[in-house]
Amino acid sequence: ETPAMANYQMAYLYASRKNIPVAQQYLQSALQIDPNLQPARDMLSSLQNSRFAQQAYGSYQTATQAYQGAS
């Protein structure tokens, strides 16, 4: 295994345990070592998109609770 692939595999483990920030750090390390490592690029993109979706959903829930509390 290459160092870049080892970082990618660590990222995969952390992502599967829902530890997104640490997974992103490992992916960034992998891409610094090998910018052409496509699986790392794909996973980083996926995690960034899912994180945005999670934040948006959290904001939606907060707004819903505030609306219900005001009613």
N, C-alpha and C positions, 0 to 999 in steps of 0.2 A: 504493500500500500504506500501511496505517496503521502506526504504531509497534508496536502490539500484534501485528499480523499479522507484522511483520518479526521480532519476538522469537519468535513461534511457529515461523516458518520456520527460524530459527537452531536452535531446540530440535529440530526435526525432523531437521536435518542432524547434530547431535551425537548424537541418539538412534540414528540409523541407523549411526553409527560406534561405538556401544556406550559412549559417554561420557555415562552417565546423570546424574551429578551436575551437569555443565554444562548438559545439556538441561533438567534440573529448574529450574536458576537462570533460564534464559531463559523457561521457562513461567511461573514465578512473576512475573517482570517483565511478561510479557504480560498476566497476570491482574491485576496492580496497575494497569496502564494501562486495561484493559477487562475488568472482572470477568465480563462476559457472553459472552466469547469461548469458545464451546462447544468448538471443536476443541482449544483449549489445556487446558480443564478435563478433557476426555476423555483426552488424552495424558498429563497429569500423573497422573491416576488410574491409568491403565494402567502407567505407569512405576513408580509406588509399589507397585502390586500385583506387578509382575514382579520388582522389587527384593526384596520380601519373599520371593517364591518362590525367588529365587537364594540368598538368605541361608539359608533353610530347607534347600535342597538342599546347600549347602556344609556346614552343620552335620551333615546326614545322612551326607555323605561322610566327614567327620572322625570321627564316631562309628563308622562301619563300619570305617574303618582302625584305629581304636583297638581295636575288638572283635577284628579279625583279628590284630592284633599281640599281643593277650593270649591268643589261642588256642594 
